[in-house]
Amino acid sequence: MALRCLWVNGRRSATILQSHANAAVACISSFHKLQECLQQQQQAAKMASANLEYNKMVVPKEEVIRFIADCMTKAGSSREDAVTVAHHLMTADYRGHFSHGMNRMQMYVDDIRHKLTDATAKPQIVNNFQAIALVDGCNGLGQIVGKYCMELAIDKARKFGIGLVTARGSNHYGISGYYSLMAIEQDMIGFSCTNTSPLMAPTRSSQSALGTNPLSLGMGASDGDQFVLDMATTAVALGKIELAHRKEQPIPSGWAMDTDGKVTTDSEKALKASTLMPLGGEEKNSGYKGYGLATMVEVLCGVLSGGNYGPNIRNWKKADREANLGQCFIAINPEVFAPGSKDRLAHLLQQLRELPTVGDKPVLVAGDPERAAMAKVDKEGGIQYHENQIKNSEEFAKELGIEPMKLVKKID
């Protein structure tokens, strides 16, 4: 009996000890979890603090130009051409088109490094007939080709009332609106469009065969106002998906498809597939209209100039051959038409903006969002970039051995 009692008491003691041991293990585990949680909170607080600091900083426009020009010069471009490219990319960011500004610079440098683009090439006229010209970009930088062609179109418009220039052998030329603005500065109506690497899946197709094929038309009004349309013929430019992926954000439905040909909101899957939907999205939402506009751009660019077109253009992700993009530039002198066109445009824009609204937001015309973006930059003393773009630029500056961008405090 005494032995049985001793055995029972021993088991109870063992059970109690095991219970205490389990409690101790649980306590230690909880401590480690608490410690891990505190570390995560500290890291999050540190990142939030860093984000807050970046949110207080901007880059002056002149500094953006200096930095991009230094990068392009380091890659092999002349200083003059480097500044031309830099001014174009800064203008894109200044106007709020961050997908086509600083975001594109490293691609240009890499294309030069891989000898896909000739940084020293100069465009040459192939055919020159009165108001019309065909230019060979000689595989030069797209902004250099574009500037040359629009200046040529403007010169012809002064003489003939209209100038139309197509280019082949070009490369990515930035925002289309830049060339319309060039014409506006000379009191002309400007139009430009370009084909691009095949990224759009035509309506009912699961495979990309046309580019984002952006186009722009701009005209100045009598009171200093402007109409500047600058749009892709896809639902969105690829750069917008790149930015969403960089920020780890989803994308709206109707922007792109995944590798299985299904509409996706996952920016990583969309970027991997690089299969954009036409303007309008699916067929039921009139996506065939965006498809038609993209094909129209191909007619004016690749087909007319003799450059590459549609699915024959180099794939965006492959570095196997020259892009040989086609582009179109038109300048029109409004003074050779009915007098008072700038007054009529000013009146039209005013009428549109003063229309009754369905909500709290006002009616806008093309160019209004860009003017708001520029006003913000002017007020704050510089362009505010996402922290990931700043960090990426700092790393790239170190890689090239150039001075990184200097940030300044935002003006309150």
VEXRO-426941 format. One record per residue (C-alpha): x negated, y, z; residue in one letter; residue number from 1. Coordinates in steps of 0.1 Angstrom, whole numbers, padded with zeros to 4 digits, always signed. Example, Ala and Ser with C-alpha at 12.3 -4.5 7.8 and 13.67 -1.06 7.14 Angstrom:
VEXRO-426941
[[-0123; -0045; +0078]; "A"; 1]
[[-0137; -0011; +0071]; "S"; 2]
end
This chain:
VEXRO-426941
[[+0000; +0000; +0000]; "M"; 1]
[[-0029; +0023; +0009]; "A"; 2]
[[-0046; +0015; -0024]; "L"; 3]
[[-0013; +0022; -0043]; "R"; 4]
[[-0009; +0056; -0025]; "C"; 5]
[[-0045; +0065; -0033]; "L"; 6]
[[-0040; +0056; -0070]; "W"; 7]
[[-0009; +0077; -0072]; "V"; 8]
[[-0026; +0107; -0056]; "N"; 9]
[[-0055; +0102; -0079]; "G"; 10]
[[-0032; +0103; -0110]; "R"; 11]
[[-0015; +0134; -0096]; "R"; 12]
[[-0049; +0151; -0091]; "S"; 13]
[[-0060; +0142; -0126]; "A"; 14]
[[-0027; +0155; -0140]; "T"; 15]
[[-0032; +0187; -0121]; "I"; 16]
[[-0068; +0190; -0132]; "L"; 17]
[[-0058; +0183; -0169]; "Q"; 18]
[[-0030; +0209; -0166]; "S"; 19]
[[-0055; +0235; -0153]; "H"; 20]
[[-0080; +0225; -0180]; "A"; 21]
[[-0053; +0229; -0207]; "N"; 22]
[[-0043; +0263; -0192]; "A"; 23]
[[-0080; +0273; -0193]; "A"; 24]
[[-0083; +0263; -0229]; "V"; 25]
[[-0051; +0282; -0238]; "A"; 26]
[[-0064; +0312; -0219]; "C"; 27]
[[-0097; +0311; -0237]; "I"; 28]
[[-0079; +0307; -0270]; "S"; 29]
[[-0056; +0336; -0262]; "S"; 30]
[[-0087; +0356; -0253]; "F"; 31]
[[-0104; +0349; -0286]; "H"; 32]
[[-0071; +0357; -0304]; "K"; 33]
[[-0068; +0390; -0285]; "L"; 34]
[[-0105; +0398; -0292]; "Q"; 35]
[[-0099; +0390; -0329]; "E"; 36]
[[-0068; +0411; -0329]; "C"; 37]
[[-0086; +0440; -0313]; "L"; 38]
[[-0114; +0437; -0339]; "Q"; 39]
[[-0088; +0438; -0367]; "Q"; 40]
[[-0071; +0468; -0352]; "Q"; 41]
[[-0105; +0486; -0348]; "Q"; 42]
[[-0113; +0478; -0384]; "Q"; 43]
[[-0079; +0490; -0395]; "A"; 44]
[[-0084; +0522; -0375]; "A"; 45]
[[-0118; +0527; -0390]; "K"; 46]
[[-0104; +0522; -0425]; "M"; 47]
[[-0075; +0546; -0418]; "A"; 48]
[[-0100; +0572; -0405]; "S"; 49]
[[-0120; +0567; -0437]; "A"; 50]
[[-0089; +0570; -0458]; "N"; 51]
[[-0080; +0602; -0439]; "L"; 52]
[[-0114; +0617; -0446]; "E"; 53]
[[-0111; +0608; -0484]; "Y"; 54]
[[-0076; +0624; -0484]; "N"; 55]
[[-0092; +0656; -0472]; "K"; 56]
[[-0119; +0657; -0500]; "M"; 57]
[[-0117; +0667; -0537]; "V"; 58]
[[-0142; +0669; -0565]; "V"; 59]
[[-0145; +0703; -0584]; "P"; 60]
[[-0138; +0700; -0621]; "K"; 61]
[[-0173; +0712; -0630]; "E"; 62]
[[-0188; +0685; -0608]; "E"; 63]
[[-0167; +0658; -0625]; "V"; 64]
[[-0180; +0670; -0658]; "I"; 65]
[[-0216; +0671; -0645]; "R"; 66]
[[-0214; +0635; -0631]; "F"; 67]
[[-0198; +0620; -0662]; "I"; 68]
[[-0222; +0638; -0685]; "A"; 69]
[[-0251; +0625; -0665]; "D"; 70]
[[-0238; +0590; -0668]; "C"; 71]
[[-0233; +0593; -0706]; "M"; 72]
[[-0267; +0609; -0711]; "T"; 73]
[[-0283; +0581; -0691]; "K"; 74]
[[-0266; +0556; -0714]; "A"; 75]
[[-0282; +0572; -0744]; "G"; 76]
[[-0258; +0600; -0756]; "S"; 77]
[[-0270; +0635; -0764]; "S"; 78]
[[-0263; +0661; -0738]; "R"; 79]
[[-0239; +0679; -0761]; "E"; 80]
[[-0219; +0648; -0768]; "D"; 81]
[[-0220; +0637; -0732]; "A"; 82]
[[-0204; +0670; -0721]; "V"; 83]
[[-0177; +0666; -0748]; "T"; 84]
[[-0168; +0632; -0734]; "V"; 85]
[[-0170; +0644; -0699]; "A"; 86]
[[-0148; +0674; -0705]; "H"; 87]
[[-0122; +0651; -0721]; "H"; 88]
[[-0122; +0626; -0692]; "L"; 89]
[[-0121; +0654; -0666]; "M"; 90]
[[-0091; +0669; -0685]; "T"; 91]
[[-0073; +0636; -0683]; "A"; 92]
[[-0077; +0635; -0645]; "D"; 93]
[[-0069; +0672; -0642]; "Y"; 94]
[[-0036; +0666; -0660]; "R"; 95]
[[-0028; +0636; -0638]; "G"; 96]
[[-0037; +0608; -0663]; "H"; 97]
[[-0061; +0590; -0640]; "F"; 98]
[[-0059; +0558; -0660]; "S"; 99]
[[-0078; +0576; -0689]; "H"; 100]
[[-0103; +0598; -0670]; "G"; 101]
[[-0131; +0587; -0647]; "M"; 102]
[[-0115; +0552; -0648]; "N"; 103]
[[-0127; +0548; -0684]; "R"; 104]
[[-0162; +0562; -0681]; "M"; 105]
[[-0179; +0529; -0671]; "Q"; 106]
[[-0163; +0511; -0700]; "M"; 107]
[[-0180; +0536; -0724]; "Y"; 108]
[[-0214; +0531; -0707]; "V"; 109]
[[-0210; +0493; -0709]; "D"; 110]
[[-0201; +0495; -0746]; "D"; 111]
[[-0232; +0515; -0753]; "I"; 112]
[[-0253; +0491; -0733]; "R"; 113]
[[-0240; +0461; -0752]; "H"; 114]
[[-0245; +0480; -0785]; "K"; 115]
[[-0208; +0479; -0792]; "L"; 116]
[[-0207; +0517; -0796]; "T"; 117]
[[-0234; +0538; -0811]; "D"; 118]
[[-0239; +0567; -0787]; "A"; 119]
[[-0259; +0588; -0813]; "T"; 120]
[[-0236; +0583; -0843]; "A"; 121]
[[-0220; +0613; -0861]; "K"; 122]
[[-0188; +0611; -0881]; "P"; 123]
[[-0189; +0615; -0918]; "Q"; 124]
[[-0164; +0625; -0944]; "I"; 125]
[[-0156; +0598; -0969]; "V"; 126]
[[-0128; +0614; -0989]; "N"; 127]
[[-0120; +0651; -0989]; "N"; 128]
[[-0089; +0663; -1009]; "F"; 129]
[[-0073; +0696; -1002]; "Q"; 130]
[[-0052; +0692; -0970]; "A"; 131]
[[-0063; +0656; -0966]; "I"; 132]
[[-0095; +0639; -0954]; "A"; 133]
[[-0107; +0604; -0945]; "L"; 134]
[[-0135; +0602; -0920]; "V"; 135]
[[-0158; +0573; -0910]; "D"; 136]
[[-0166; +0575; -0873]; "G"; 137]
[[-0197; +0553; -0879]; "C"; 138]
[[-0189; +0534; -0846]; "N"; 139]
[[-0195; +0566; -0826]; "G"; 140]
[[-0179; +0577; -0793]; "L"; 141]
[[-0142; +0581; -0798]; "G"; 142]
[[-0141; +0616; -0783]; "Q"; 143]
[[-0168; +0628; -0807]; "I"; 144]
[[-0149; +0613; -0837]; "V"; 145]
[[-0116; +0627; -0824]; "G"; 146]
[[-0129; +0663; -0818]; "K"; 147]
[[-0145; +0663; -0853]; "Y"; 148]
[[-0114; +0652; -0870]; "C"; 149]
[[-0090; +0675; -0852]; "M"; 150]
[[-0113; +0705; -0859]; "E"; 151]
[[-0113; +0695; -0896]; "L"; 152]
[[-0075; +0692; -0896]; "A"; 153]
[[-0072; +0726; -0880]; "I"; 154]
[[-0095; +0742; -0906]; "D"; 155]
[[-0074; +0726; -0934]; "K"; 156]
[[-0041; +0739; -0917]; "A"; 157]
[[-0055; +0774; -0918]; "R"; 158]
[[-0060; +0771; -0956]; "K"; 159]
[[-0031; +0749; -0966]; "F"; 160]
[[-0006; +0752; -0938]; "G"; 161]
[[-0012; +0716; -0928]; "I"; 162]
[[-0041; +0693; -0924]; "G"; 163]
[[-0041; +0655; -0921]; "L"; 164]
[[-0072; +0636; -0913]; "V"; 165]
[[-0074; +0598; -0907]; "T"; 166]
[[-0105; +0581; -0892]; "A"; 167]
[[-0118; +0546; -0892]; "R"; 168]
[[-0149; +0531; -0874]; "G"; 169]
[[-0139; +0549; -0842]; "S"; 170]
[[-0136; +0538; -0806]; "N"; 171]
[[-0114; +0545; -0776]; "H"; 172]
[[-0108; +0583; -0778]; "Y"; 173]
[[-0092; +0591; -0745]; "G"; 174]
[[-0058; +0608; -0741]; "I"; 175]
[[-0040; +0616; -0773]; "S"; 176]
[[-0028; +0649; -0758]; "G"; 177]
[[-0063; +0663; -0757]; "Y"; 178]
[[-0062; +0667; -0795]; "Y"; 179]
[[-0027; +0683; -0795]; "S"; 180]
[[-0040; +0708; -0770]; "L"; 181]
[[-0069; +0716; -0793]; "M"; 182]
[[-0044; +0725; -0820]; "A"; 183]
[[-0023; +0745; -0795]; "I"; 184]
[[-0053; +0766; -0786]; "E"; 185]
[[-0056; +0776; -0823]; "Q"; 186]
[[-0018; +0785; -0825]; "D"; 187]
[[-0011; +0752; -0843]; "M"; 188]
[[+0012; +0723; -0838]; "I"; 189]
[[-0010; +0692; -0831]; "G"; 190]
[[-0003; +0656; -0836]; "F"; 191]
[[-0026; +0626; -0829]; "S"; 192]
[[-0023; +0588; -0826]; "C"; 193]
[[-0046; +0558; -0824]; "T"; 194]
[[-0044; +0521; -0825]; "N"; 195]
[[-0061; +0500; -0798]; "T"; 196]
[[-0070; +0465; -0790]; "S"; 197]
[[-0040; +0441; -0792]; "P"; 198]
[[-0022; +0444; -0758]; "L"; 199]
[[+0014; +0446; -0767]; "M"; 200]
[[+0036; +0415; -0773]; "A"; 201]
[[+0060; +0424; -0801]; "P"; 202]
[[+0097; +0418; -0792]; "T"; 203]
[[+0104; +0381; -0789]; "R"; 204]
[[+0067; +0372; -0789]; "S"; 205]
[[+0047; +0359; -0759]; "S"; 206]
[[+0014; +0369; -0775]; "Q"; 207]
[[-0001; +0404; -0779]; "S"; 208]
[[-0006; +0415; -0814]; "A"; 209]
[[-0004; +0454; -0813]; "L"; 210]
[[-0021; +0479; -0792]; "G"; 211]
[[-0007; +0504; -0767]; "T"; 212]
[[-0009; +0527; -0797]; "N"; 213]
[[-0004; +0561; -0780]; "P"; 214]
[[+0008; +0592; -0798]; "L"; 215]
[[+0010; +0629; -0789]; "S"; 216]
[[+0027; +0660; -0803]; "L"; 217]
[[+0022; +0694; -0789]; "G"; 218]
[[+0032; +0730; -0796]; "M"; 219]
[[+0029; +0763; -0777]; "G"; 220]
[[+0058; +0786; -0770]; "A"; 221]
[[+0059; +0824; -0771]; "S"; 222]
[[+0058; +0829; -0734]; "D"; 223]
[[+0027; +0807; -0727]; "G"; 224]
[[+0049; +0776; -0722]; "D"; 225]
[[+0041; +0744; -0740]; "Q"; 226]
[[+0056; +0711; -0751]; "F"; 227]
[[+0030; +0684; -0749]; "V"; 228]
[[+0042; +0649; -0755]; "L"; 229]
[[+0016; +0622; -0747]; "D"; 230]
[[+0028; +0587; -0745]; "M"; 231]
[[+0020; +0550; -0751]; "A"; 232]
[[+0043; +0529; -0772]; "T"; 233]
[[+0040; +0501; -0746]; "T"; 234]
[[+0061; +0504; -0715]; "A"; 235]
[[+0029; +0516; -0698]; "V"; 236]
[[-0008; +0520; -0706]; "A"; 237]
[[-0031; +0492; -0694]; "L"; 238]
[[-0049; +0517; -0672]; "G"; 239]
[[-0018; +0521; -0650]; "K"; 240]
[[-0020; +0484; -0643]; "I"; 241]
[[-0057; +0486; -0636]; "E"; 242]
[[-0050; +0514; -0611]; "L"; 243]
[[-0022; +0493; -0594]; "A"; 244]
[[-0046; +0464; -0592]; "H"; 245]
[[-0073; +0485; -0577]; "R"; 246]
[[-0049; +0498; -0551]; "K"; 247]
[[-0035; +0463; -0545]; "E"; 248]
[[+0000; +0474; -0555]; "Q"; 249]
[[+0027; +0456; -0574]; "P"; 250]
[[+0040; +0469; -0608]; "I"; 251]
[[+0076; +0475; -0619]; "P"; 252]
[[+0094; +0448; -0638]; "S"; 253]
[[+0093; +0454; -0675]; "G"; 254]
[[+0057; +0465; -0677]; "W"; 255]
[[+0039; +0433; -0685]; "A"; 256]
[[+0040; +0395; -0688]; "M"; 257]
[[+0019; +0368; -0671]; "D"; 258]
[[-0001; +0341; -0689]; "T"; 259]
[[+0031; +0320; -0692]; "D"; 260]
[[+0048; +0348; -0711]; "G"; 261]
[[+0071; +0356; -0682]; "K"; 262]
[[+0078; +0392; -0669]; "V"; 263]
[[+0058; +0398; -0638]; "T"; 264]
[[+0054; +0424; -0610]; "T"; 265]
[[+0021; +0410; -0598]; "D"; 266]
[[-0006; +0435; -0610]; "S"; 267]
[[-0033; +0408; -0608]; "E"; 268]
[[-0014; +0384; -0630]; "K"; 269]
[[-0005; +0412; -0654]; "A"; 270]
[[-0042; +0423; -0656]; "L"; 271]
[[-0053; +0388; -0662]; "K"; 272]
[[-0029; +0382; -0690]; "A"; 273]
[[-0032; +0417; -0705]; "S"; 274]
[[+0001; +0412; -0723]; "T"; 275]
[[+0020; +0444; -0721]; "L"; 276]
[[+0057; +0449; -0731]; "M"; 277]
[[+0069; +0474; -0756]; "P"; 278]
[[+0083; +0507; -0745]; "L"; 279]
[[+0118; +0498; -0733]; "G"; 280]
[[+0107; +0464; -0720]; "G"; 281]
[[+0128; +0434; -0730]; "E"; 282]
[[+0149; +0433; -0761]; "E"; 283]
[[+0181; +0439; -0742]; "K"; 284]
[[+0167; +0472; -0730]; "N"; 285]
[[+0157; +0483; -0765]; "S"; 286]
[[+0121; +0472; -0764]; "G"; 287]
[[+0122; +0467; -0802]; "Y"; 288]
[[+0120; +0505; -0805]; "K"; 289]
[[+0087; +0506; -0787]; "G"; 290]
[[+0076; +0478; -0810]; "Y"; 291]
[[+0087; +0498; -0840]; "G"; 292]
[[+0068; +0529; -0829]; "L"; 293]
[[+0036; +0509; -0823]; "A"; 294]
[[+0038; +0496; -0858]; "T"; 295]
[[+0044; +0531; -0871]; "M"; 296]
[[+0011; +0541; -0855]; "V"; 297]
[[-0006; +0512; -0872]; "E"; 298]
[[+0006; +0525; -0906]; "V"; 299]
[[-0009; +0560; -0899]; "L"; 300]
[[-0041; +0547; -0883]; "C"; 301]
[[-0055; +0513; -0893]; "G"; 302]
[[-0035; +0507; -0925]; "V"; 303]
[[-0040; +0542; -0940]; "L"; 304]
[[-0077; +0547; -0930]; "S"; 305]
[[-0090; +0512; -0939]; "G"; 306]
[[-0099; +0505; -0903]; "G"; 307]
[[-0089; +0474; -0883]; "N"; 308]
[[-0052; +0470; -0874]; "Y"; 309]
[[-0029; +0449; -0852]; "G"; 310]
[[-0043; +0415; -0841]; "P"; 311]
[[-0074; +0420; -0862]; "N"; 312]
[[-0088; +0445; -0837]; "I"; 313]
[[-0114; +0433; -0812]; "R"; 314]
[[-0098; +0418; -0781]; "N"; 315]
[[-0100; +0442; -0751]; "W"; 316]
[[-0119; +0417; -0730]; "K"; 317]
[[-0144; +0405; -0756]; "K"; 318]
[[-0176; +0421; -0766]; "A"; 319]
[[-0182; +0402; -0799]; "D"; 320]
[[-0179; +0430; -0825]; "R"; 321]
[[-0172; +0466; -0832]; "E"; 322]
[[-0137; +0479; -0825]; "A"; 323]
[[-0134; +0498; -0858]; "N"; 324]
[[-0103; +0517; -0845]; "L"; 325]
[[-0081; +0538; -0868]; "G"; 326]
[[-0069; +0572; -0858]; "Q"; 327]
[[-0047; +0600; -0872]; "C"; 328]
[[-0049; +0638; -0866]; "F"; 329]
[[-0024; +0664; -0879]; "I"; 330]
[[-0025; +0702; -0875]; "A"; 331]
[[+0004; +0723; -0887]; "I"; 332]
[[+0005; +0761; -0889]; "N"; 333]
[[+0040; +0771; -0877]; "P"; 334]
[[+0036; +0806; -0893]; "E"; 335]
[[+0041; +0792; -0928]; "V"; 336]
[[+0076; +0780; -0919]; "F"; 337]
[[+0105; +0801; -0906]; "A"; 338]
[[+0094; +0831; -0885]; "P"; 339]
[[+0100; +0829; -0847]; "G"; 340]
[[+0094; +0792; -0842]; "S"; 341]
[[+0075; +0799; -0809]; "K"; 342]
[[+0105; +0820; -0796]; "D"; 343]
[[+0129; +0792; -0805]; "R"; 344]
[[+0107; +0766; -0788]; "L"; 345]
[[+0106; +0788; -0756]; "A"; 346]
[[+0144; +0791; -0757]; "H"; 347]
[[+0149; +0753; -0762]; "L"; 348]
[[+0126; +0744; -0733]; "L"; 349]
[[+0144; +0769; -0710]; "Q"; 350]
[[+0178; +0754; -0720]; "Q"; 351]
[[+0166; +0719; -0713]; "L"; 352]
[[+0152; +0728; -0679]; "R"; 353]
[[+0184; +0746; -0669]; "E"; 354]
[[+0207; +0717; -0676]; "L"; 355]
[[+0228; +0705; -0646]; "P"; 356]
[[+0212; +0675; -0629]; "T"; 357]
[[+0226; +0642; -0615]; "V"; 358]
[[+0204; +0645; -0584]; "G"; 359]
[[+0180; +0668; -0565]; "D"; 360]
[[+0152; +0666; -0591]; "K"; 361]
[[+0151; +0691; -0619]; "P"; 362]
[[+0152; +0683; -0657]; "V"; 363]
[[+0116; +0683; -0671]; "L"; 364]
[[+0102; +0685; -0705]; "V"; 365]
[[+0070; +0668; -0718]; "A"; 366]
[[+0041; +0685; -0703]; "G"; 367]
[[+0058; +0697; -0670]; "D"; 368]
[[+0043; +0669; -0649]; "P"; 369]
[[+0008; +0677; -0662]; "E"; 370]
[[+0013; +0714; -0654]; "R"; 371]
[[+0023; +0704; -0618]; "A"; 372]
[[-0008; +0682; -0615]; "A"; 373]
[[-0031; +0709; -0628]; "M"; 374]
[[-0016; +0735; -0604]; "A"; 375]
[[-0022; +0711; -0575]; "K"; 376]
[[-0059; +0707; -0585]; "V"; 377]
[[-0063; +0745; -0589]; "D"; 378]
[[-0047; +0751; -0554]; "K"; 379]
[[-0068; +0724; -0536]; "E"; 380]
[[-0101; +0733; -0553]; "G"; 381]
[[-0107; +0701; -0571]; "G"; 382]
[[-0095; +0667; -0583]; "I"; 383]
[[-0086; +0642; -0556]; "Q"; 384]
[[-0096; +0606; -0565]; "Y"; 385]
[[-0086; +0574; -0548]; "H"; 386]
[[-0112; +0562; -0523]; "E"; 387]
[[-0119; +0531; -0544]; "N"; 388]
[[-0127; +0553; -0574]; "Q"; 389]
[[-0151; +0574; -0553]; "I"; 390]
[[-0168; +0543; -0539]; "K"; 391]
[[-0170; +0527; -0573]; "N"; 392]
[[-0185; +0559; -0587]; "S"; 393]
[[-0211; +0561; -0559]; "E"; 394]
[[-0222; +0525; -0566]; "E"; 395]
[[-0224; +0532; -0604]; "F"; 396]
[[-0245; +0564; -0598]; "A"; 397]
[[-0269; +0543; -0577]; "K"; 398]
[[-0271; +0517; -0604]; "E"; 399]
[[-0279; +0544; -0631]; "L"; 400]
[[-0302; +0563; -0608]; "G"; 401]
[[-0283; +0596; -0610]; "I"; 402]
[[-0269; +0620; -0584]; "E"; 403]
[[-0235; +0609; -0572]; "P"; 404]
[[-0205; +0632; -0573]; "M"; 405]
[[-0204; +0658; -0546]; "K"; 406]
[[-0172; +0660; -0527]; "L"; 407]
[[-0159; +0692; -0510]; "V"; 408]
[[-0132; +0698; -0485]; "K"; 409]
[[-0097; +0703; -0499]; "K"; 410]
[[-0084; +0739; -0497]; "I"; 411]
[[-0053; +0738; -0474]; "D"; 412]
end
